[in-house]
Structure formats: structure tokens, C-alpha cells
């Protein structure tokens, strides 16, 4: 069965070097791509933010 394509938008950002290095280390430890890691981290942050409202 073919994998379903995601609806996505590109995001180009500049990160502080320390944050970027933390992201790289996190991705290596978790075995995730930067895209997957950032999507999950942002989703969790937005969920927490919405719970606080």
C-alpha cells in the first residue's frame, strides 16, 4: 500500500547555534529527522499552550 502524502508547508528559519546543536543531538538520540522532531515538539508546545487557556 502506498504511503499517503502529507499536506505540508515549508518553513525556513534561523536558530541560535546552541538550540540547533541541541536539536541535532535530540534527533540523533531519538532516531528522528529534524522535521519530525520539530513537528512533535511544536505540537506538544501548542497542546500545552491551549490547555492553559
TORZAFI-570671 format. One record per residue: x, z, y of N, C-alpha, C, O, CB in turn; residue in one letter. Coordinates in steps of 0.2 Angstrom, whole numbers, padded with zeros to 4 digits. Glycine has a CB too. Layout:
<sites>
    n_x    n_z    n_y   ca_x   ca_z   ca_y    c_x    c_z    c_y    o_x    o_z    o_y   cb_x   cb_z   cb_y  type
      X      Z      Y      X      Z      Y      X      Z      Y      X      Z      Y      X      Z      Y     A
...
</sites>
This chain:
<sites>
    n_x    n_z    n_y   ca_x   ca_z   ca_y    c_x    c_z    c_y    o_x    o_z    o_y   cb_x   cb_z   cb_y  type
   0004   0000  -0006   0000   0000   0000   0004   0000   0006   0009   0004   0007  -0005   0006   0000     X
   0003  -0004   0011   0007  -0005   0017   0006   0001   0022   0000   0004   0022   0005  -0011   0021     X
   0011   0003   0025   0011   0009   0030   0007   0007   0036   0008   0001   0039   0018   0011   0031     X
   0003   0011   0038  -0001   0009   0044   0003   0010   0050   0006   0015   0051  -0008   0014   0045     X
   0003   0005   0055   0006   0006   0061   0003   0011   0066  -0003   0012   0066   0007  -0001   0065     X
   0008   0015   0069   0006   0020   0074   0004   0016   0081   0007   0011   0083   0011   0025   0075     X
  -0001   0019   0084  -0002   0017   0091   0003   0021   0095   0003   0027   0095  -0009   0018   0094     X
   0008   0018   0099   0013   0021   0102   0015   0018   0109   0013   0013   0111   0020   0021   0098     X
   0018   0022   0113   0021   0021   0120   0028   0023   0120   0030   0028   0117   0017   0024   0126     X
   0032   0019   0123   0039   0020   0124   0040   0025   0129   0037   0025   0134   0044   0014   0125     X
   0045   0030   0129   0047   0034   0134   0055   0035   0135   0058   0036   0130   0044   0042   0132     X
   0057   0033   0140   0064   0034   0142   0065   0039   0147   0063   0039   0152   0067   0027   0145     X
   0070   0044   0145   0071   0050   0149   0078   0052   0149   0082   0049   0145   0067   0056   0146     X
   0080   0056   0154   0087   0058   0154   0086   0066   0153   0082   0069   0155   0090   0057   0161     X
   0091   0068   0148   0091   0075   0146   0097   0078   0148   0103   0075   0148   0089   0076   0139     X
   0097   0084   0150   0103   0088   0151   0107   0088   0144   0104   0088   0139   0102   0096   0152     X
   0114   0087   0145   0118   0086   0139   0117   0092   0134   0117   0090   0128   0125   0086   0141     X
   0116   0098   0136   0116   0103   0131   0109   0103   0127   0109   0104   0121   0116   0110   0135     X
   0104   0101   0131   0097   0100   0127   0098   0094   0122   0095   0095   0117   0092   0099   0132     X
   0101   0089   0124   0102   0083   0120   0106   0085   0113   0104   0083   0108   0105   0077   0123     X
   0111   0089   0114   0115   0091   0109   0111   0096   0104   0112   0096   0098   0121   0095   0111     X
   0107   0100   0107   0103   0104   0103   0098   0100   0099   0096   0102   0093   0099   0109   0108     X
   0095   0095   0102   0090   0091   0099   0094   0087   0093   0091   0087   0087   0087   0085   0104     X
   0100   0085   0094   0103   0081   0089   0105   0086   0083   0104   0084   0077   0110   0079   0091     X
   0107   0092   0084   0108   0097   0079   0102   0099   0075   0102   0099   0069   0111   0104   0082     X
   0096   0100   0079   0090   0101   0076   0088   0095   0071   0086   0097   0066   0084   0102   0081     X
   0088   0089   0073   0087   0083   0069   0091   0083   0063   0088   0082   0058   0087   0077   0073     X
   0097   0084   0064   0102   0084   0058   0099   0090   0053   0099   0088   0047   0109   0086   0060     X
   0098   0096   0055   0096   0101   0051   0089   0100   0048   0088   0102   0042   0096   0108   0055     X
   0085   0097   0051   0078   0096   0049   0077   0089   0045   0072   0088   0042   0073   0096   0054     X
   0082   0085   0046   0082   0078   0042   0076   0074   0046   0073   0070   0042   0080   0079   0035     X
   0076   0075   0052   0071   0071   0056   0074   0066   0061   0079   0067   0063   0066   0075   0059     X
   0070   0061   0063   0073   0057   0068   0071   0060   0075   0067   0065   0075   0069   0050   0068     X
   0074   0058   0080   0073   0061   0086   0066   0060   0088   0063   0064   0091   0078   0058   0092     X
   0063   0054   0087   0056   0053   0088   0051   0058   0085   0047   0060   0089   0055   0045   0086     X
   0052   0059   0079   0048   0063   0075   0049   0070   0078   0044   0074   0079   0049   0063   0068     X
   0055   0072   0079   0056   0079   0081   0053   0080   0088   0050   0085   0089   0064   0080   0082     X
   0054   0076   0093   0051   0076   0099   0044   0076   0099   0040   0080   0103   0054   0071   0104     X
   0041   0072   0095   0033   0072   0095   0031   0078   0092   0026   0081   0095   0031   0066   0090     X
   0034   0081   0087   0032   0088   0084   0033   0093   0089   0028   0098   0090   0035   0089   0078     X
   0038   0093   0093   0040   0099   0097   0035   0098   0103   0032   0104   0105   0047   0098   0100     X
   0034   0092   0106   0029   0092   0111   0022   0093   0109   0018   0097   0113   0029   0085   0114     X
   0020   0091   0103   0013   0093   0101   0012   0100   0100   0007   0103   0102   0012   0089   0094     X
   0017   0104   0098   0017   0111   0097   0016   0114   0104   0012   0119   0105   0023   0114   0093     X
   0020   0112   0109   0020   0115   0115   0013   0114   0119   0011   0118   0122   0026   0112   0120     X
   0010   0108   0118   0004   0106   0121  -0002   0110   0118  -0006   0113   0121   0002   0099   0120     X
  -0001   0111   0111  -0006   0116   0107  -0006   0123   0110  -0011   0126   0112  -0005   0116   0100     X
   0000   0125   0111   0001   0132   0114  -0002   0132   0121  -0005   0137   0123   0008   0134   0114     X
   0000   0127   0125  -0002   0127   0132  -0010   0127   0132  -0013   0131   0136   0000   0121   0135     X
  -0013   0123   0128  -0021   0123   0128  -0024   0129   0125  -0029   0131   0127  -0023   0117   0123     X
  -0021   0133   0121  -0023   0139   0118  -0023   0144   0124  -0028   0149   0124  -0019   0142   0112     X
  -0019   0144   0129  -0018   0149   0134  -0023   0148   0140  -0024   0152   0144  -0011   0148   0137     X
  -0026   0142   0140  -0031   0140   0145  -0037   0144   0144  -0042   0143   0148  -0032   0133   0145     X
</sites>
